[in-house]
Amino acid sequence: MDRKVPETITRRAFLSTTAKAVIGAAGLAAGSSGLFYYGAVKHRTIGSDAPPNNIVKLGEIADLKLLRGVAKVAYEATYIDAWYTKPVSGFVYVTVGESGQLLIMSPACSHLGCTVVPASDAQQDGNKNMFFWCPCHGAGFDSEGGAVYAVKRGLDTYEPIISDGSVYFDIMKPMPGATID
């Protein structure tokens, strides 16, 4: 067996090679974080006078306060991340609660996320408090999104943002529905 003895390396060569590796790794890390920073700053400064893209205008406060019953209101928005832009569309249910506050409810069932629909007489099955019905598993919710049948948590809601006579809401911040015991 002919074993080759490893070449000895000088201290200066070792330190030089190690320093190059460390500086290279630091450069890669700094470059990567620089890209993250650039993306965040770039999108934050575009149209700085406009509301963020996740804030959606629902309508005028005067019109929405006149609602009788529950209205289905469609919206369109643009979700902007650091690397991509994605159009988002959907709808929410809007009503004026018993205490006069504006309620913006998500149409997604709190159990499986299916879209709830207004309940028919047959779906209510004698439960007159049931206003929304989930077609996936038959859960029921009242006209203010509270859980009535087959689930413990009501529909998620959005906090109304009122500015200059208009009502907005943040599509990225639903508030969990109330839980019943």
Buried (B, 14 or more C-beta within 10 A) or exposed (E): EEEEEEEEEEEEEEEEEEEEEEEEEEEEEEEEEEEEEEBEEEBEEEEEEEEEBBBBBBBEBEEBEEBEEBBEBEBEBEEBEBEEEEEBEBEBBBBBEEEEEBBBBBBBBBBEEBBBEBBEEEBBEEEEEBBBBBEEEBBBBBBBBBBBBBBEBBBBBBEBBEEEEBBBBBBBEBEEBBEEE
